[in-house]
Amino acid sequence: MGRGTVNGARTLGGVLSVFNTPYHEDESIDYAGLERQIDWVYEHGGNGVVMAMVSETIRLSSEERDEVAAAACRLGRDRGVVVISVGAESGHTAERHARHAAKAGADAVIAIPPISIGVDEGELHKYYTRIFGAIDLPVIVQDASNYVGQPMSIDFQSRLLNEYGDRVLFKPEASPMGPRLTALREATGGRARVFEGSGGIGLVDSYRRGVVGTMPGVEIVGALVALWRALEAGDEARIYALSQPISALVALEQGLDGFIAVEKYLLFRQGIIANTIVRGPVGFELDEETRAEVDRLFDYLMRVVDES
């Protein structure tokens, strides 16, 4: 798999951090907190920002999605790439979000399939065809079935690559992620360009299988950048010194709401967002014992990151 997917002069690769959507106490969107997150990503060497599942995209209204997407493009695009989530429950709405993202200045879009119903691959193909047809940007096809929806077949993903070439990238999250990533690589003759989406827990394995980048959260972006650089340099000691506490920390994040809860807690702890509010109903809340272990692992990870 090629390491450098290029959109004009802007590379889709490396560490692209998925931001959380911060809220005020009344659950309105805190755009100052969003700006601090985006600044944080670039201050720590990230290659870009992403609006995706842990951004609570499916809990935002269509108007809020437009506003957050436009803000992310405005705040982030001068310093790196911006990828905007456009997945929806209908092709019509996904197409609308794709057009808005392109108009706002996104470098690429990312799209999960519909999640409220199971559809066959013929319907799924129609859905992605509408997105590709609406814009000229690269489209990252996200199989988010570790959290929601159902897995996409390797054959289906290969078909999209054959039809849309360099415009299609992938973020495969169906289990088992490593073997399925290899299967996609082999089915496409190494042409598929893939982002890993495990939050970092599978980054070392995925890198060795040829991914072009990773899409972790913002809360430990410095650690993920350090790990990516160690992988690029082939520094095996540094790779495992970093990957072990990263993996232990991410292992505490159970499901989509687990990722959101831990990420928002660590962002709050570091003074990047003002609170840990998640729009409910939620499927995971931090208890005191989990929070204490998150603190211990985070402190340990930061010491490792600071080591030369």
Secondary structure as UniProt FT lines:
FT   STRAND          5..7
FT   TURN            8..9
FT   STRAND          10..12
FT   STRAND          14..18
FT   TURN            25..26
FT   HELIX           31..43
FT   TURN            44..45
FT   STRAND          48..51
FT   HELIX           53..55
FT   HELIX           57..59
FT   HELIX           62..76
FT   TURN            77..79
FT   STRAND          81..85
FT   HELIX           91..104
FT   STRAND          108..111
FT   HELIX           121..134
FT   STRAND          139..143
FT   TURN            145..147
FT   HELIX           154..164
FT   HELIX           165..167
FT   STRAND          168..172
FT   HELIX           177..187
FT   TURN            188..190
FT   STRAND          194..196
FT   TURN            199..202
FT   HELIX           203..208
FT   TURN            209..210
FT   STRAND          213..214
FT   TURN            219..220
FT   HELIX           221..233
FT   HELIX           236..250
FT   TURN            251..252
FT   HELIX           255..269
FT   TURN            270..271
FT   HELIX           288..306
//
